[in-house]
Structure formats: C-alpha cells, structure tokens
C-alpha cells in the first residue's frame, strides 16, 4: 500500500606456466558460482516467506539520509485475552520485519524520503474474526531530540481460512523534511516507525518478552487433536 507523509619438456613448461593462469581464471568463476548459489538460496528463502520486497529506486542527494529505524518498544504488537501473557491467550499479533529507505535533497531544498516497511501479522487462537485493522505511526524527529511530526496510519488485514499469518508492505513515497539552510544534513534527523501499542504492550516489548507471530495456534491444534482421540 502506498502512503505519503509531510544492496615433452617444452610442452610441460608451457603447461607449468599456464596452470597458474588457469587457476587464477577459475578462482573468480568458482567465487561467482558460489555467490550465484548463495543468491539463489536467499531468493528461494524470501519467496518461501513471501518476502518479495523490491529494492527502492536509488535517489541522489547532497548528503547523508536521515536515520530510519523501528522504535524497540513499539516494534511488535501482541494482544492477550484478559491481559494474560500466555501463547494460548494470543488474539492478534504483529512485527515490523524490516525497513528500506532512500532520500534526495540538494541546495536548500527539503529532504524527500521514500520508504518501504515490511510487516508480519498473525492471528492467534483467541482472535475474533478473520480480519484486523492494525494501526501504526511514522514520526520524524530531530536526532536524539523532540518529535517534529508524527502521523498515524491504518493497516487493514484479512486472514484466509487456513492462514495464521500474512505479510504486508507499506510504501511511503513522500516524507518531506524541511531544512533550515543548505548546510543542514539529513543526519540531523531520524525517522521512527512503530505500532500503536498500549502501555502494557510497550512494557512487554521493553522487557524483551516475545511470542511467535502465530503464537498459540499449534498448541490449540494439538489440543484439539488430543480431545478427539
């Protein structure tokens, strides 16, 4: 979804001379083959996990881009039934899996940032229904200081009959950061991303606790199998 906001002897001698050249020529080919095999494995892994993010178009700029990162306290979202922290009590969950970003600016023009955010979203055993509207925010801050701007977005998600997790990519094509003068660098700013979480969710994340995105689903399925036996 697209959003906007304000990587014989003579023969032997001839052969002896040629061998190092062949070895040197083969080494890069072997390295290239190894790289190609590794790239193929990575591609297959991404396809299996539905991570099909396309790289952002390279943007030209006069200096470094703003720092872009996920706020740790808000990087994961997890709902528990009756606020009881157990895998069997999970309703809906989510995690920000990665961010790609690029920027451009020159002279005294504002910084224009493009960004893609990959979400992994899950439905647990206590979920009510097959759809969920997740809410997240994007904030621009003066680095290590106050927030300059913050905007909230809705991310509606539907789960199929047999789906306990889905992936979603949010594209933000127009984040504009004004600059006071032409010597103001993008490194002076940060762009933060996070879920709209409750204080309890933030504390859960801050304490380093975590469940899988589809937490509780396997346990409930196993329990159901046992009951039928």
N, C-alpha and C positions, 0 to 999 in steps of 0.2 A: 504494500500500500504506500502511496506517495504522500508525503507530508511537507508542510512548509513551516518555518519559524523565522519571527523577527530575525606480489612481490628472487780334381787333380790339384795341386798346391795352389795354383792361381785361382782355381775355382773356389778352393777352401778359403783363401784370403779374401776373395770377393764376397764370399758368404759371411765370413767373420766380420767384415766391415759393414755388411748390410744388416746383420742381425740387430745391432743396437738401434738402427734407424727404424726397423720393423717394430721392435719392442716399444720404442717411443711413439710410433704411429698407432700401435694397438692400445696403448695405455689410455689415451683420451677416448678411444672408441669404447673400451671397457667401462671407463668412468661414465661416458654418455649413456651406455646401455643400462648401467646401474641407476643413473639418475632417471632415465625413462621408466625403468621398472618401479622405482620408488614413487614417481609421479603418478603412474598408473594405479598403484596401490592406494595412494592418497585420494585419487579421483574416485575409485571404487568405494572407498570408505565413506567419502562425502555423499555419494549417491545413495548408499545404503541408509545413511542417516538423514537423507533429504536435505542436506546442506548444499544448496545449489546457488549460493550467493555468487553473483557475477562481480568481478572487480570493478571498482569505481573508475571512471574515466580520469586520467591524470590531469590535474589542474596546475596552471602556472601561477606562481606567487612570488612576491618580492622578499619574503622572509619565512620563518617557520610558522607552521599552523598552530592553532590552539590545541591544548592538550584535551583529548577526548577519552573519557573513561566511565565505567559503571560505578555508581556510589555503592560501596560494600553493604551498607545497612539496608539498601533498597534493591539489591541485585537479584533477590529471589522473593517469590510470593508464595505463601502457603496458608491455606485456610484449614482450620481444625474444627470439627464439630464440638460444640460446647467448650472450645478452647483447651481441649485435652490433647497434649502432644504425643500422639501415637500414630503409627502408619495406618492403622485401621480406621482412624478418625479423619483422614485427609479428605477434603472435598475437592478443591481446585488448587493447582499449584502452577508455578512458572519460574523460569530462569532466563536471564539475559545471557546468551551464549557468546556473543561477540559483537564488535562494532568495527566498521570500516569507514574511514573518513578522508576527505581531501578538501583543500581550500585554495582560494586565489585572492590576491589583492595586489595593488601597485599604487604608486604615488600616494595620494591622500585618500584613496577610495576605501570604503568599508571592506571588511573581510567577509567573503562569501564562502560558506561551508556547505558541502554535500556530505550526507551521512547515511549509512545503512545499519540497521540494528536487527540482529537475529534473535528471535525469541523461541524458546522451547516451552510448551504449555501442556499441562497434564490434567487429567480428570481422575480423581480418586474414588474410593468406594462409597463415600458419603456425598458425592456430587448429586445435586438435584437438577436433573435435565441434561441435555446434550449440548448446551451452548453456555457460553460465559463471556461477559464483557469485562476484559481486563483494562485497567487504567494505568497509564504510565506518564512520566513527565520528562521534559528536557529543560535543563537550566544552563544559562550562560553566566559565568562568574568571572570577576577579576581574580586572577590566580591567587589562591590561598586567602581570599578576602570575601567580600559580600557578593550576594547574588545580584546580577544586573537585570536578568529577565528569566522568567520561568513559565512554561506553558504545559498544560495537561492535554493528553490525547486518549481517545478510546480505542481499544483493540478488540473488536468482537470476534469470537472464535466459535466454530461449530465442530463437534466431535462426531465422527461416523459411528455406526452401530458397534463396531468392534475396535474402535480407536480409544486408547487411553492417553495418547499424546499427539500433538501436532506441532508443526513449525510454522513460523510466520516471520516475514521480513518486512520491516517498515523502512521506507525510503524518505529521507528528508532532503529536499533539493534546494532549499532556500533559507538557510540560517544566516542572518546578516548581523555582523558585529561592527558598529561604528568605531572609528579611530579618531582620537583627538588631534593627531598630527601624523605626517608621513613617516616619522621615525618610530611610531608605535608598532611594536611587533606582535604577531599573533601569539607568541609565547607568553604574553601578559594575561592571556585568557584561558579558561577551562570550559569545556562543555561536559556536563554531567548528565547521566541518564539513569533512571530508576523507576521501579514500580511505585504506585501509590499504595503504601503499606500502612498498617496500623502501628501504634507504638509497640504492641506485643509482637508483631511480625518483625519490626526493626530490631527488637531485643533478641529475638530468636536468631536472626542473621548475625547480629553483633557477637553473640556467644559462640558462633561457629557451628551451630547445630544445623543439620540438613537431612532431608529425605530425598530419595529419587523423585523425579518429576511425576512418575506414575506410582508413587508410593502407595502400598496397601492393596493394590489391585491383585497381585499374585497371591498374597496371603488370603484374601477373601475368596478367590477362585479355588484355592486348595481346600479351604474350609468347606466350601460348597460341595466339593467332590467327596470329602470325608462324610458329610451328612447324608449323602445319597447311598453310601455303601452299607 
